[in-house]
Amino acid sequence: MKAQVKELIREVSSQGKTAEQAVANGLIEAVNQIEGLTIDSSKTIRSSFHKIYTAKKGKKPNIKSLSNNSYKENVLLKSKGLVKSYTVKRIHEKKDGLWEARLTVTVPSYIPLDQNKSHLRRIAVTLFRTAEPQFAFGSGQLNAADISRRLNQKLVTQLTQAGKLRVLDQQFDQEVTKHLERLGEGKAPIKELARLGQRLGTDYLVTGTINQFNLKQQVIKPGFGLPDEAISTANAIVEFRVIEAATQQVLWSNEANLIFNNNDLFKLVPQFNVDQLRQAILGRASDEIANEILDVIHPIKVMDTEEQIVLNQGGKRVRLGTYYKIEGLGKTVLDPDTGLPIKIGGSKASTVVITEVQPKYSIAKLVAGNENIKIGQVCRRTQVKIVPAPASEAK
């Protein structure tokens, strides 16, 4: 299938230890902003550009020397179509010894005809930090870094399946990791992470910390000749926040605090298995986090009401038997403290239950409230409890 090619122009500023490195970093940033490179391809492009732009001993760099045809021909060749053209607008050495470059870069964007998602906003999910190197889980220990990686994979999957955002598949290099560690230690402001998100070419950056992820088991001895009984409890506490790169502000932050008693765990995994419990608890944690993120950026809405109630999201975002409150038509008011607009739902609400889930939409049945449901009305979960779903039928 042929792809549409759209040329996008980016004005970028970048820094480096040398003037040549600053120009190379600017080219990398421009490509990242358009293509959202994975770490492997990003390393390849970075290495190629830095080899092309190496410092010339004894020669003072200037715009003319950094824009000669030999440089440009090599960049266009090594970029393999990721850069069509570029101009070095400004180059100067800062007081701290670093060089700063400003470039205008033209990057072709290739869009499959049936997969044009260029209008969707981009989101990147970082590997969450962990409060401990290991978490006690049953009779053993879980590697915290592995838990973080698995949670990252589940969040990326759920956000991707929602179909409302372009999820950047990026594993961050050492520079990004250092930024996150400094933020965790309270040494880096939110604005620094937001600028990092801008350099990665994303609209939103999801960061967080896994504080607890534990499974406790104990044996109860009832006596009177009765058999011993094994009781298990589990909990997961994950802090997370969504940073908006453009405004350099925290768009949303919260803590997913999940507690499971023995009955809850039995419902998750009827045949007790530690590995399956780990995956199930991670799934619930990612459900909570992904739903909150999407509720803030892209809440579920009514898409059609002609023959049945159709909601505009499905996949792993929506589960059979989950209840949703469809907010009545509301209004926007101003917060007297901040002056920011806040949307509030109207009083004529409806309650629906999910009866069918498809990859990109779901079907619901009205169970209570206002029958006059309109397209575009926002849906919020009213309870997390899952019940057997009734058969789908017309509203």
C-alpha positions as CSV (number, residue, x, y, z in Angstrom):
1,M,0.0,0.0,0.0
2,K,1.3,3.4,-0.9
3,A,1.9,6.1,1.7
4,Q,1.2,9.8,1.7
5,V,4.3,11.9,2.1
6,K,3.9,15.2,4.0
7,E,6.9,17.5,4.5
8,L,7.0,19.0,8.0
9,I,9.2,21.9,8.9
10,R,10.6,22.2,12.4
11,E,12.5,25.0,14.1
12,V,14.8,23.5,16.7
13,S,17.4,24.7,19.2
14,S,20.0,22.4,20.6
15,Q,23.2,22.3,22.5
16,G,26.5,20.4,22.4
17,K,30.0,20.4,23.7
18,T,31.1,21.6,20.2
19,A,29.4,23.5,17.5
20,E,29.3,20.4,15.3
21,Q,27.7,18.4,18.1
22,A,25.1,21.1,18.6
23,V,24.1,20.9,14.9
24,A,24.0,17.1,15.0
25,N,21.8,17.2,18.1
26,G,19.5,19.6,16.4
27,L,19.0,17.3,13.5
28,I,18.3,14.4,15.8
29,E,15.8,16.4,17.8
30,A,13.9,17.5,14.6
31,V,13.6,13.9,13.5
32,N,12.5,12.7,16.9
33,Q,9.7,15.3,17.0
34,I,8.2,14.0,13.8
35,E,9.0,10.3,13.9
36,G,9.3,9.5,17.6
37,L,12.3,7.2,17.1
38,T,12.8,4.0,19.1
39,I,16.0,3.9,21.1
40,D,17.7,1.5,18.6
41,S,17.0,3.7,15.5
42,S,17.7,6.9,17.6
43,K,21.2,5.5,18.5
44,T,21.9,4.7,14.9
45,I,20.9,8.2,13.6
46,R,22.7,9.9,16.5
47,S,25.9,7.9,15.8
48,S,25.7,8.7,12.1
49,F,25.1,12.4,12.5
50,H,27.9,12.8,15.1
51,K,30.4,11.1,12.8
52,I,29.5,13.5,10.1
53,Y,29.7,16.5,12.3
54,T,33.1,16.1,14.0
55,A,35.0,19.1,15.3
56,K,37.7,20.5,13.0
57,K,40.9,21.3,14.9
58,G,42.2,24.8,14.4
59,K,39.1,26.0,12.6
60,K,36.5,28.3,14.3
61,P,33.0,27.1,13.4
62,N,30.5,29.4,11.7
63,I,27.2,29.1,9.9
64,K,28.9,28.9,6.5
65,S,31.4,26.2,7.5
66,L,28.6,24.1,9.2
67,S,26.3,24.4,6.1
68,N,28.6,23.3,3.3
69,N,27.5,20.8,0.8
70,S,29.7,18.0,1.9
71,Y,28.0,18.0,5.3
72,K,24.5,18.2,3.9
73,E,25.1,15.5,1.3
74,N,26.3,13.1,4.0
75,V,23.4,14.0,6.3
76,L,20.8,13.3,3.6
77,L,22.5,10.1,2.7
78,K,23.0,8.7,6.3
79,S,19.5,9.8,7.4
80,K,18.0,7.4,4.9
81,G,15.1,9.7,4.0
82,L,14.5,11.0,7.6
83,V,15.9,14.5,6.7
84,K,15.1,16.2,3.3
85,S,16.9,19.5,3.9
86,Y,18.1,21.8,6.7
87,T,19.5,25.2,7.3
88,V,21.8,26.3,10.2
89,K,20.3,29.6,11.3
90,R,22.5,30.5,14.2
91,I,25.5,29.1,16.1
92,H,27.2,30.6,19.2
93,E,29.2,29.6,22.2
94,K,27.5,30.2,25.6
95,K,29.2,31.4,28.8
96,D,29.1,27.9,30.2
97,G,31.3,26.6,27.3
98,L,28.5,24.8,25.5
99,W,27.6,25.6,22.0
100,E,24.0,26.4,21.0
101,A,22.6,25.9,17.4
102,R,19.3,26.9,15.9
103,L,18.2,25.0,12.8
104,T,15.3,24.8,10.4
105,V,14.8,21.2,9.4
106,T,12.4,19.7,6.8
107,V,11.4,16.1,7.6
108,P,9.3,13.9,5.4
109,S,6.5,12.2,7.3
110,Y,5.2,8.9,5.8
111,I,1.6,8.1,6.5
112,P,-0.1,4.8,5.4
113,L,-3.3,5.7,3.7
114,D,-5.4,3.5,6.1
115,Q,-3.4,4.5,9.2
116,N,-3.4,8.3,9.3
117,K,-3.0,9.1,13.0
118,S,-1.0,12.3,12.5
119,H,-3.9,14.3,14.1
120,L,-3.7,12.3,17.4
121,R,-1.7,13.7,20.3
122,R,1.4,11.8,21.4
123,I,2.1,10.2,24.8
124,A,5.3,8.5,26.1
125,V,5.3,6.2,29.2
126,T,8.5,6.2,31.1
127,L,9.8,3.2,33.1
128,F,8.5,4.0,36.6
129,R,10.9,4.3,39.4
130,T,10.7,1.9,42.4
131,A,10.9,2.6,46.1
132,E,12.8,-0.7,46.7
133,P,15.2,-2.8,44.6
134,Q,13.0,-5.9,45.4
135,F,9.4,-6.5,46.6
136,A,8.4,-9.3,49.0
137,F,5.9,-11.4,47.2
138,G,4.8,-14.6,48.9
139,S,7.7,-16.7,50.0
140,G,10.1,-15.0,47.5
141,Q,11.3,-11.7,46.2
142,L,10.4,-9.9,42.9
143,N,12.9,-7.8,41.0
144,A,11.5,-4.3,41.2
145,A,13.0,-3.3,37.8
146,D,11.1,-6.2,36.2
147,I,7.9,-5.1,37.8
148,S,8.4,-1.6,36.4
149,R,9.1,-3.0,32.9
150,R,6.0,-5.2,33.0
151,L,3.8,-2.3,34.2
152,N,5.2,-0.1,31.4
153,Q,4.3,-2.8,28.8
154,K,0.7,-3.1,30.1
155,L,0.2,0.7,30.2
156,V,1.6,1.1,26.6
157,T,-0.8,-1.7,25.4
158,Q,-3.9,-0.2,27.1
159,L,-3.2,3.3,25.9
160,T,-2.5,2.0,22.4
161,Q,-5.7,-0.1,22.3
162,A,-7.8,3.0,23.3
163,G,-6.9,4.4,19.8
164,K,-7.1,8.0,21.1
165,L,-3.4,8.7,21.4
166,R,-0.2,7.9,19.5
167,V,1.9,6.0,22.0
168,L,5.6,6.4,21.5
169,D,7.4,3.1,21.9
170,Q,10.6,4.4,23.5
171,Q,13.0,2.9,25.9
172,F,14.8,5.9,27.4
173,D,18.6,6.1,27.3
174,Q,20.9,7.1,30.2
175,E,20.4,10.8,29.7
176,V,16.7,10.5,30.2
177,T,17.1,8.1,33.1
178,K,19.3,10.7,34.9
179,H,16.6,13.3,34.4
180,L,14.0,11.0,36.0
181,E,16.3,10.1,38.9
182,R,17.0,13.8,39.6
183,L,13.3,14.6,39.5
184,G,12.7,11.7,42.0
185,E,15.4,13.2,44.3
186,G,13.7,16.6,44.2
187,K,16.5,18.2,42.2
188,A,14.9,18.8,38.9
189,P,11.8,21.0,38.3
190,I,8.7,19.7,36.3
191,K,9.7,22.2,33.6
192,E,12.9,20.2,32.9
193,L,10.9,17.0,32.4
194,A,8.5,18.9,30.2
195,R,11.3,20.2,28.0
196,L,12.6,16.6,27.9
197,G,9.1,15.6,26.6
198,Q,9.3,18.3,23.9
199,R,12.7,17.0,22.8
200,L,11.2,13.5,22.5
201,G,8.4,14.9,20.3
202,T,5.6,14.0,22.7
203,D,2.6,16.0,24.0
204,Y,2.4,14.1,27.3
205,L,4.9,12.3,29.4
206,V,3.8,9.7,32.0
207,T,6.1,9.2,35.0
208,G,5.7,7.5,38.3
209,T,6.9,5.5,41.3
210,I,6.0,2.0,42.4
211,N,6.0,2.3,46.2
212,Q,4.6,-1.1,47.1
213,F,3.9,-4.4,45.3
214,N,3.5,-7.2,47.9
215,L,1.9,-10.5,48.5
216,K,1.6,-11.7,52.2
217,Q,0.7,-15.2,53.2
218,Q,0.0,-16.6,56.6
219,V,-1.3,-19.9,57.9
220,I,-4.3,-19.9,60.3
221,K,-4.5,-22.8,62.8
222,P,-8.2,-23.0,63.9
223,G,-7.6,-26.0,66.2
224,F,-10.2,-28.5,67.2
225,G,-8.8,-30.9,64.6
226,L,-9.7,-28.6,61.8
227,P,-7.2,-28.3,58.9
228,D,-4.9,-25.3,58.7
229,E,-6.0,-22.5,56.4
230,A,-3.7,-20.4,54.2
231,I,-4.8,-16.8,53.9
232,S,-3.3,-14.4,51.4
233,T,-3.5,-10.6,51.0
234,A,-1.8,-8.3,48.5
235,N,-1.4,-4.6,47.8
236,A,0.0,-2.3,45.1
237,I,0.7,1.4,45.6
238,V,1.7,3.3,42.4
239,E,2.1,7.1,42.2
240,F,1.8,8.5,38.7
241,R,1.5,11.8,37.0
242,V,0.9,13.2,33.5
243,I,3.1,16.1,32.4
244,E,2.0,18.3,29.5
245,A,5.1,19.2,27.5
246,A,3.7,22.3,25.9
247,T,2.5,24.0,29.1
248,Q,5.3,22.5,31.3
249,Q,2.7,21.6,33.9
250,V,1.5,18.5,35.7
251,L,-1.9,17.8,34.0
252,W,-2.8,15.1,36.5
253,S,-1.3,13.2,39.4
254,N,-2.7,10.5,41.7
255,E,-2.0,7.3,43.5
256,A,-3.4,3.9,42.6
257,N,-3.8,2.2,45.9
258,L,-5.0,-1.4,45.4
259,I,-5.7,-3.8,48.3
260,F,-6.8,-7.4,47.8
261,N,-8.1,-9.7,50.5
262,N,-8.1,-13.5,50.2
263,N,-11.4,-13.6,48.3
264,D,-10.3,-10.9,45.9
265,L,-7.2,-12.9,45.1
266,F,-9.2,-16.0,44.6
267,K,-11.5,-14.2,42.1
268,L,-8.4,-13.0,40.2
269,V,-6.7,-16.4,40.1
270,P,-8.9,-19.3,41.3
271,Q,-6.0,-21.7,41.1
272,F,-3.4,-20.1,43.3
273,N,-0.3,-19.3,41.3
274,V,2.2,-16.6,42.2
275,D,3.2,-15.7,38.7
276,Q,-0.5,-15.4,37.6
277,L,-1.2,-13.3,40.6
278,R,1.7,-11.0,39.8
279,Q,0.3,-10.5,36.3
280,A,-3.3,-10.0,37.5
281,I,-2.3,-7.4,40.1
282,L,-0.2,-5.6,37.5
283,G,-3.2,-5.7,35.2
284,R,-5.5,-4.1,37.7
285,A,-2.9,-1.4,38.5
286,S,-2.5,-0.6,34.8
287,D,-6.3,-0.5,34.4
288,E,-6.6,2.1,37.1
289,I,-3.8,4.3,35.8
290,A,-4.6,4.0,32.1
291,N,-8.3,4.8,32.8
292,E,-7.4,7.9,34.8
293,I,-5.0,9.1,32.2
294,L,-7.6,8.6,29.4
295,D,-10.4,10.1,31.5
296,V,-8.3,13.3,31.8
297,I,-7.2,13.5,28.2
298,H,-9.9,11.5,26.3
299,P,-12.9,10.4,28.4
300,I,-15.2,7.8,27.0
301,K,-18.1,9.4,25.1
302,V,-21.4,8.3,23.6
303,M,-20.9,7.7,19.8
304,D,-24.4,6.6,18.7
305,T,-27.8,6.1,20.2
306,E,-30.0,5.3,17.2
307,E,-30.6,1.6,17.8
308,Q,-28.4,1.0,20.9
309,I,-26.0,2.9,23.1
310,V,-22.5,2.8,21.5
311,L,-19.5,4.2,23.3
312,N,-16.4,5.4,21.4
313,Q,-13.8,3.2,23.2
314,G,-13.4,-0.5,23.6
315,G,-10.5,-3.0,23.8
316,K,-8.9,-3.4,27.2
317,R,-10.1,0.0,28.3
318,V,-13.7,-1.3,28.8
319,R,-14.8,-4.4,30.5
320,L,-18.0,-6.4,30.3
321,G,-20.4,-5.7,33.2
322,T,-18.8,-2.4,34.2
323,Y,-21.2,0.4,35.1
324,Y,-20.8,3.9,33.7
325,K,-22.5,7.1,34.6
326,I,-23.3,9.2,31.6
327,E,-23.0,12.8,32.7
328,G,-25.9,15.2,31.9
329,L,-25.2,18.2,29.7
330,G,-23.1,20.5,31.9
331,K,-21.4,23.8,31.8
332,T,-18.0,25.4,32.3
333,V,-17.3,27.5,35.3
334,L,-14.1,29.3,36.5
335,D,-12.2,28.3,39.6
336,P,-12.2,31.5,41.7
337,D,-8.7,30.7,43.1
338,T,-6.9,29.8,39.8
339,G,-9.1,31.3,37.2
340,L,-8.9,28.1,35.3
341,P,-12.1,26.7,33.5
342,I,-13.6,23.6,35.0
343,K,-16.3,21.5,33.3
344,I,-19.1,20.2,35.6
345,G,-21.7,17.6,34.6
346,G,-25.4,18.3,34.6
347,S,-27.9,16.7,37.0
348,K,-29.8,14.6,34.5
349,A,-27.4,11.6,34.5
350,S,-27.9,8.1,33.2
351,T,-26.4,4.8,34.3
352,V,-25.4,2.1,31.8
353,V,-23.8,-1.3,31.9
354,I,-21.4,-2.6,29.3
355,T,-22.9,-5.6,27.4
356,E,-20.4,-6.0,24.5
357,V,-16.8,-4.9,23.9
358,Q,-15.2,-4.6,20.5
359,P,-11.6,-3.4,19.8
360,K,-12.6,0.2,19.0
361,Y,-16.1,0.6,20.6
362,S,-18.4,-0.9,23.1
363,I,-22.2,-1.5,23.5
364,A,-24.0,-0.5,26.7
365,K,-27.6,-0.9,28.1
366,L,-29.4,1.7,30.1
367,V,-30.2,0.5,33.6
368,A,-31.2,3.7,35.4
369,G,-31.7,7.5,34.9
370,N,-32.4,9.8,32.0
371,E,-33.3,8.0,28.8
372,N,-32.6,11.0,26.6
373,I,-28.9,10.3,26.0
374,K,-27.1,12.5,23.5
375,I,-24.1,11.8,21.2
376,G,-21.0,13.3,22.8
377,Q,-22.0,12.9,26.4
378,V,-19.1,11.9,28.7
379,C,-19.1,8.5,30.5
380,R,-17.4,7.9,33.9
381,R,-17.1,4.6,35.8
382,T,-19.4,4.5,38.8
383,Q,-17.9,1.4,40.3
384,V,-15.0,-0.9,39.6
385,K,-16.9,-4.1,40.5
386,I,-17.4,-6.4,37.6
387,V,-20.8,-8.3,37.4
388,P,-22.0,-10.8,34.8
389,A,-23.1,-8.8,31.7
390,P,-26.7,-9.0,30.6
391,A,-27.4,-9.9,26.9
392,S,-27.1,-7.0,24.5
393,E,-30.3,-5.6,23.4
394,A,-31.7,-2.4,21.9
395,K,-32.1,0.6,24.2
